[in-house]
């Protein structure tokens, strides 16, 4: 193949060959310079690796079922964990029922905020 390597820094021989015979430097317009650069780039050999032709872009769609299922399980865990802990506390000392009720309201409120955020992020339908 007769590919000429593109050299961004022309040598003295190349510059001398471009000058006219009378010795005065030849001035190129901007359009001519752009045309020369475009021709040099068109002659370059380019090769791409890892194109989309070699990648399998299909998915099975399981994530559409697994992700909402996982989010629902996380939401249930966020709600159930403090309730289980509070239930054990009230079982061991039933005298402080008012403390249990206040803690229940606070923890359910925090859990509701967390669940609402997870739901809006991962499950965009009926919010």
N, C-alpha and C positions, 0 to 999 in steps of 0.2 A: 504494500500500500504506500502511496505517495503522500503521506500526511506530513505537513510541515509543522513542527512544534511552534506554538506561539510563544514568542519571547517578548516580555513587556519592556525590556531594556535593549533597544537596537544597538548593534555594534557599530564601530566606525565604518566598516565596509558597507554595511547596509545604509548608513546615512550618506556615504559618499555616492552610492549607487542611486540614491533618490534625488541627489542634487543635479540640476541641469549642467550641460557641458560648459557653459560660460562661467561657472564658478559661483554665481549668485545663488543663495539658498532659495529653494522653492517653498512658497508659503501656501499652505492648504487652508481652505475655509473650514469652518466648524462642521458643515454638512459632509465634506469630504473625509474629515477625520472620523466622524461617526460612522460613515459608510465603511471605512477601512476596518474599524474596530468590529463592526457587525460581521464583516466577511471573515475576520480572524476567528471570531467566536463560533461562527457557523461551521468552520472547518475543524473545530476541536472534537475529539472523540469523547463522548460522555457515556457513562455507564451507571445505572442505578442498581442498588442492592435492596432486597427486601421489599419489592413492589407489592401492590395489592393482589397481583396475579398469584403470588405464592402463599398468601395468607387465607386462612379459612375464616371468613367473617360471619358465618352463620352461627346462631346460638339456638339452644333447644327451647328456650323460653321458660325453663324451670325457675329462673330467678324471679319471674313475675308472680310465682306462687310462693316460693320459699322466703323471699324478702318480707312480704306482708305477714306471713306466718311467724317469722322470727320477731318482727316488730310487735305483733300482738302478744307473743310469749314474754317479751321484755316488758311490755306495759303491764301484764299481769304480775310479773315478778316485782316490778316497782311498787305496785299496789299491795301485793300480798305480804311482802317481807315486813314492812312496819306493822301491818295488822297482826301478823303472827307474834311479833315481839311484844306488842302492846297486849295481846290476848294472854300471853304467858305472864306478863307483869300483873295484870288485873287478877289472874287466877291465884297468884302467890300472895297478893295483898289487896283484898277487895275493899279495904277501908278507904282508899284514896280513889274513888270512882270519878270524882270531879277532875283530878289530874289526868286520869286516863282519857276522859272526854275531851279535854283541852288538847292533849297530845294527839288524839285521834283527828281532831279537826285540822290541826297544823300539818300533820303528816299527810293526810288525805289531800289537803290543798296543795302541798308541794308536789305530791305524786300526780295530781291532776295537771299541774303546769308542765311537768316533765312529759307526761303521756301526750298532752296536746301538742307539744313541740315535736316529739317523735312521730306522731300521726301526721302532722302537716309536712314534715320533711320527707318521710318515706312512703306515705299513702296519700296521694294528692286527691283522690276521689272522696266523696262527700265529707267535707270538713266542717 
